[in-house]
Every structure is written in structure tokens, then in C-alpha cells.
Amino acid sequence: MGGHPGGELASQLACEYLKEYFTNKRIVDKKKPYSYRNRLVDAIIRVDRYIRLHGRRHKAMTDMGTTLSCLLIDGTHSIIAHVGDSRIYRHRNGRLSQLTTDHTFVQDMIFEGEVDPSQAYRHPLRHLLTRVVGTEEVLEFVDSRIDDIKLGDQFLLCTDGLTGSLNEDSIIEAMKEQSTAADTAARLVKIALRNGARDNITAIVVTC
């Protein structure tokens, strides 16, 4: 969470905890993607508590938090768990689908019909989050979903630094080019910077 003390530490702790959790936990049946989803959601709830307790032990880091968007692929399904306003997209047959919903005040206002979705990126409250990982407000719910994977699917995991600088048409054009996943991610970041991005940018591309 930019602008909050310990935001970088919170994101680092989340990644380290998830890696350790999935390394040490018993492997579940790959034929049951729902067990993977439950496992991933459980891990994020544990991450939330872990970061909160760490912040309480270090007063300068109290109320630090992070967004967290996770993609797990088991060979036939994509399993997503999500908190915050980092996003996961799927590019399939030239079409881009946003698989996550932003947890922001502006998104709530879009749901209520108070804000035009096409103008949301300009709204002064667009960065105010309604759900995060690790702050003093206990995380009670994690968005999750399971989808079938098709040959050629591409997934993009990215922070709002990217989506605030690129529209969906630009993302599609970048992902349509035949190149490696790493090159595609680098291209997206380069275009966002060229467009004058004012926020930190992270982009990860996964090609099936």
C-alpha cells in the first residue's frame, strides 16, 4: 500500500509466507481444484494475521498492509484469490477479461451507479482501498474463482501502476505479439512508462 509505512515490507512478508506455506503443506489431489482454492484462501487469511502481528511488534509498522492477487495453475484450471486493487486478466483469442474486481471505494460507487466506469481512472478516490491484507482491520473475506484453461491462454498479473497508464486495447495489442511471457511483461511496463506512469509498476505474464 503506497503512502503507508511498511508497505514494501508487508508485500515482502506476504510473498515469503505464501512461498513457505505452499512449500511445506502436503500436496493435495490435482483433480480437485476446489481444494487448491480453499488452500489458497486459507493461506491469505493466515498472511493477513501474520502481517498484522508483525506490525504490532514493530510500532513504526503498525497498520501496514498490501494488496495480494494470486494465480495458481494446476494443469487444467486457473485458481485465483484476490484482495485489493492489483488485477489479474486473461487474454484468450484476442479478448481480454478482467478476472478480479477492485476493492476500492470507486468500484463500490460504480456498482451503485454513481460513477461512470470509463471515468473511474480519473476519480480522486480511485486509490482508496476497501479491503487489504495485513492492517489492523481483520480480513474477513477473500475473492476467489476457478476457471478452465485453454491452450494459448495468457494471464497478466499487474499493479494499478500499469492499469492506470494503459487501456485494455493497448494491453491486448501488446499481448497479441508472438514473444515470450517475460518479453511481453517487459513490453507492457515499457509502454506504461512511456505513457507517463506515476506509480510503481509490476507486471507478470503467464502463457499456457
Contacts in CASP RR format, 6 or more apart in sequence:
PFRMAT RR
TARGET T0000
AUTHOR 0000-0000-0000
METHOD contacts of the structure
MODEL  1
MGGHPGGELASQLACEYLKEYFTNKRIVDKKKPYSYRNRLVDAIIRVDRY
IRLHGRRHKAMTDMGTTLSCLLIDGTHSIIAHVGDSRIYRHRNGRLSQLT
TDHTFVQDMIFEGEVDPSQAYRHPLRHLLTRVVGTEEVLEFVDSRIDDIK
LGDQFLLCTDGLTGSLNEDSIIEAMKEQSTAADTAARLVKIALRNGARDN
ITAIVVTC
1 7 0 8 1.000
1 10 0 8 1.000
1 64 0 8 1.000
1 65 0 8 1.000
1 66 0 8 1.000
1 67 0 8 1.000
1 129 0 8 1.000
1 132 0 8 1.000
2 200 0 8 1.000
4 63 0 8 1.000
4 64 0 8 1.000
4 65 0 8 1.000
5 60 0 8 1.000
5 61 0 8 1.000
5 62 0 8 1.000
5 63 0 8 1.000
5 64 0 8 1.000
6 60 0 8 1.000
6 61 0 8 1.000
6 64 0 8 1.000
6 65 0 8 1.000
7 64 0 8 1.000
7 65 0 8 1.000
7 66 0 8 1.000
9 54 0 8 1.000
9 61 0 8 1.000
9 64 0 8 1.000
10 51 0 8 1.000
10 61 0 8 1.000
10 64 0 8 1.000
10 65 0 8 1.000
10 66 0 8 1.000
10 133 0 8 1.000
10 134 0 8 1.000
11 65 0 8 1.000
11 66 0 8 1.000
11 67 0 8 1.000
11 68 0 8 1.000
13 47 0 8 1.000
13 50 0 8 1.000
13 51 0 8 1.000
13 54 0 8 1.000
14 47 0 8 1.000
14 51 0 8 1.000
14 66 0 8 1.000
14 68 0 8 1.000
14 133 0 8 1.000
17 43 0 8 1.000
17 46 0 8 1.000
17 47 0 8 1.000
17 50 0 8 1.000
18 43 0 8 1.000
18 44 0 8 1.000
18 47 0 8 1.000
18 70 0 8 1.000
21 43 0 8 1.000
21 46 0 8 1.000
22 39 0 8 1.000
22 43 0 8 1.000
25 39 0 8 1.000
28 35 0 8 1.000
28 36 0 8 1.000
28 39 0 8 1.000
29 35 0 8 1.000
30 74 0 8 1.000
30 75 0 8 1.000
33 74 0 8 1.000
33 76 0 8 1.000
33 77 0 8 1.000
33 79 0 8 1.000
33 146 0 8 1.000
34 146 0 8 1.000
36 72 0 8 1.000
36 74 0 8 1.000
36 77 0 8 1.000
36 79 0 8 1.000
37 79 0 8 1.000
37 81 0 8 1.000
37 144 0 8 1.000
37 145 0 8 1.000
37 146 0 8 1.000
40 70 0 8 1.000
40 72 0 8 1.000
40 79 0 8 1.000
40 81 0 8 1.000
40 144 0 8 1.000
41 81 0 8 1.000
41 142 0 8 1.000
41 144 0 8 1.000
44 68 0 8 1.000
44 70 0 8 1.000
44 81 0 8 1.000
44 83 0 8 1.000
44 133 0 8 1.000
44 139 0 8 1.000
44 142 0 8 1.000
45 139 0 8 1.000
45 142 0 8 1.000
47 68 0 8 1.000
47 133 0 8 1.000
47 134 0 8 1.000
48 133 0 8 1.000
48 134 0 8 1.000
48 138 0 8 1.000
48 139 0 8 1.000
49 134 0 8 1.000
49 138 0 8 1.000
51 64 0 8 1.000
51 65 0 8 1.000
51 66 0 8 1.000
51 133 0 8 1.000
51 134 0 8 1.000
52 134 0 8 1.000
52 135 0 8 1.000
52 136 0 8 1.000
52 138 0 8 1.000
54 61 0 8 1.000
55 61 0 8 1.000
55 62 0 8 1.000
55 63 0 8 1.000
55 64 0 8 1.000
56 62 0 8 1.000
62 136 0 8 1.000
63 135 0 8 1.000
63 136 0 8 1.000
64 134 0 8 1.000
64 135 0 8 1.000
65 132 0 8 1.000
65 133 0 8 1.000
65 134 0 8 1.000
65 135 0 8 1.000
66 132 0 8 1.000
66 133 0 8 1.000
66 134 0 8 1.000
67 83 0 8 1.000
67 84 0 8 1.000
67 85 0 8 1.000
67 86 0 8 1.000
67 129 0 8 1.000
67 132 0 8 1.000
67 133 0 8 1.000
67 159 0 8 1.000
68 81 0 8 1.000
68 82 0 8 1.000
68 83 0 8 1.000
68 84 0 8 1.000
68 86 0 8 1.000
68 133 0 8 1.000
69 80 0 8 1.000
69 81 0 8 1.000
69 82 0 8 1.000
69 83 0 8 1.000
69 84 0 8 1.000
69 86 0 8 1.000
69 87 0 8 1.000
69 88 0 8 1.000
69 100 0 8 1.000
69 157 0 8 1.000
70 80 0 8 1.000
70 81 0 8 1.000
70 82 0 8 1.000
71 78 0 8 1.000
71 79 0 8 1.000
71 80 0 8 1.000
71 88 0 8 1.000
71 155 0 8 1.000
71 157 0 8 1.000
71 206 0 8 1.000
72 78 0 8 1.000
72 79 0 8 1.000
72 80 0 8 1.000
72 81 0 8 1.000
73 79 0 8 1.000
73 149 0 8 1.000
73 206 0 8 1.000
73 208 0 8 1.000
75 149 0 8 1.000
76 148 0 8 1.000
76 149 0 8 1.000
77 146 0 8 1.000
77 147 0 8 1.000
77 148 0 8 1.000
77 149 0 8 1.000
78 90 0 8 1.000
78 99 0 8 1.000
78 146 0 8 1.000
78 147 0 8 1.000
78 148 0 8 1.000
78 149 0 8 1.000
78 153 0 8 1.000
78 155 0 8 1.000
79 144 0 8 1.000
79 145 0 8 1.000
79 146 0 8 1.000
80 88 0 8 1.000
80 99 0 8 1.000
80 100 0 8 1.000
80 143 0 8 1.000
80 144 0 8 1.000
80 145 0 8 1.000
80 146 0 8 1.000
80 147 0 8 1.000
81 142 0 8 1.000
81 143 0 8 1.000
81 144 0 8 1.000
82 88 0 8 1.000
82 100 0 8 1.000
82 101 0 8 1.000
82 142 0 8 1.000
82 143 0 8 1.000
82 144 0 8 1.000
83 103 0 8 1.000
83 131 0 8 1.000
83 132 0 8 1.000
83 133 0 8 1.000
83 139 0 8 1.000
83 142 0 8 1.000
83 143 0 8 1.000
84 102 0 8 1.000
84 103 0 8 1.000
84 104 0 8 1.000
84 129 0 8 1.000
84 131 0 8 1.000
84 132 0 8 1.000
84 133 0 8 1.000
85 102 0 8 1.000
85 103 0 8 1.000
85 104 0 8 1.000
85 107 0 8 1.000
85 127 0 8 1.000
85 129 0 8 1.000
85 160 0 8 1.000
86 100 0 8 1.000
86 157 0 8 1.000
86 158 0 8 1.000
86 159 0 8 1.000
86 160 0 8 1.000
86 202 0 8 1.000
87 98 0 8 1.000
87 99 0 8 1.000
87 100 0 8 1.000
87 102 0 8 1.000
87 156 0 8 1.000
87 157 0 8 1.000
87 158 0 8 1.000
87 160 0 8 1.000
87 163 0 8 1.000
88 98 0 8 1.000
88 99 0 8 1.000
88 100 0 8 1.000
88 155 0 8 1.000
88 156 0 8 1.000
88 157 0 8 1.000
89 96 0 8 1.000
89 97 0 8 1.000
89 98 0 8 1.000
89 99 0 8 1.000
89 155 0 8 1.000
89 156 0 8 1.000
89 158 0 8 1.000
89 171 0 8 1.000
90 96 0 8 1.000
90 97 0 8 1.000
90 99 0 8 1.000
90 147 0 8 1.000
90 153 0 8 1.000
90 154 0 8 1.000
90 155 0 8 1.000
90 156 0 8 1.000
91 97 0 8 1.000
91 153 0 8 1.000
91 154 0 8 1.000
91 155 0 8 1.000
91 156 0 8 1.000
91 171 0 8 1.000
91 172 0 8 1.000
91 175 0 8 1.000
91 176 0 8 1.000
92 150 0 8 1.000
92 152 0 8 1.000
92 153 0 8 1.000
92 154 0 8 1.000
94 172 0 8 1.000
94 176 0 8 1.000
95 172 0 8 1.000
96 168 0 8 1.000
96 171 0 8 1.000
96 172 0 8 1.000
96 175 0 8 1.000
99 145 0 8 1.000
99 147 0 8 1.000
100 143 0 8 1.000
101 107 0 8 1.000
101 143 0 8 1.000
103 129 0 8 1.000
103 130 0 8 1.000
103 131 0 8 1.000
103 132 0 8 1.000
103 143 0 8 1.000
104 125 0 8 1.000
104 126 0 8 1.000
104 127 0 8 1.000
104 128 0 8 1.000
104 129 0 8 1.000
104 130 0 8 1.000
105 125 0 8 1.000
105 128 0 8 1.000
105 130 0 8 1.000
106 115 0 8 1.000
106 120 0 8 1.000
106 123 0 8 1.000
106 125 0 8 1.000
106 126 0 8 1.000
106 128 0 8 1.000
107 120 0 8 1.000
107 130 0 8 1.000
108 130 0 8 1.000
109 115 0 8 1.000
109 123 0 8 1.000
110 116 0 8 1.000
110 117 0 8 1.000
110 120 0 8 1.000
115 123 0 8 1.000
120 126 0 8 1.000
121 163 0 8 1.000
121 164 0 8 1.000
127 160 0 8 1.000
131 139 0 8 1.000
131 141 0 8 1.000
132 139 0 8 1.000
133 139 0 8 1.000
149 208 0 8 1.000
150 208 0 8 1.000
151 208 0 8 1.000
152 207 0 8 1.000
152 208 0 8 1.000
153 207 0 8 1.000
153 208 0 8 1.000
154 175 0 8 1.000
154 181 0 8 1.000
154 184 0 8 1.000
154 205 0 8 1.000
154 206 0 8 1.000
154 207 0 8 1.000
154 208 0 8 1.000
155 205 0 8 1.000
155 206 0 8 1.000
155 207 0 8 1.000
155 208 0 8 1.000
156 171 0 8 1.000
156 175 0 8 1.000
156 185 0 8 1.000
156 188 0 8 1.000
156 203 0 8 1.000
156 204 0 8 1.000
156 205 0 8 1.000
157 202 0 8 1.000
157 203 0 8 1.000
157 204 0 8 1.000
157 205 0 8 1.000
157 206 0 8 1.000
158 188 0 8 1.000
158 201 0 8 1.000
158 202 0 8 1.000
158 203 0 8 1.000
158 204 0 8 1.000
159 199 0 8 1.000
159 200 0 8 1.000
159 201 0 8 1.000
159 202 0 8 1.000
159 203 0 8 1.000
160 199 0 8 1.000
161 192 0 8 1.000
161 197 0 8 1.000
161 198 0 8 1.000
161 199 0 8 1.000
161 200 0 8 1.000
161 201 0 8 1.000
162 188 0 8 1.000
162 189 0 8 1.000
162 192 0 8 1.000
162 197 0 8 1.000
162 201 0 8 1.000
162 202 0 8 1.000
162 203 0 8 1.000
164 192 0 8 1.000
164 197 0 8 1.000
164 199 0 8 1.000
165 191 0 8 1.000
165 192 0 8 1.000
165 193 0 8 1.000
165 195 0 8 1.000
165 196 0 8 1.000
165 197 0 8 1.000
165 198 0 8 1.000
165 201 0 8 1.000
166 174 0 8 1.000
166 188 0 8 1.000
166 191 0 8 1.000
166 192 0 8 1.000
166 195 0 8 1.000
170 191 0 8 1.000
171 188 0 8 1.000
174 184 0 8 1.000
174 187 0 8 1.000
174 188 0 8 1.000
174 191 0 8 1.000
175 184 0 8 1.000
175 188 0 8 1.000
175 205 0 8 1.000
177 184 0 8 1.000
177 187 0 8 1.000
179 187 0 8 1.000
180 207 0 8 1.000
181 205 0 8 1.000
181 206 0 8 1.000
181 207 0 8 1.000
182 205 0 8 1.000
184 205 0 8 1.000
184 207 0 8 1.000
185 203 0 8 1.000
185 204 0 8 1.000
185 205 0 8 1.000
188 203 0 8 1.000
188 205 0 8 1.000
189 201 0 8 1.000
189 203 0 8 1.000
192 201 0 8 1.000
192 203 0 8 1.000
193 201 0 8 1.000
END
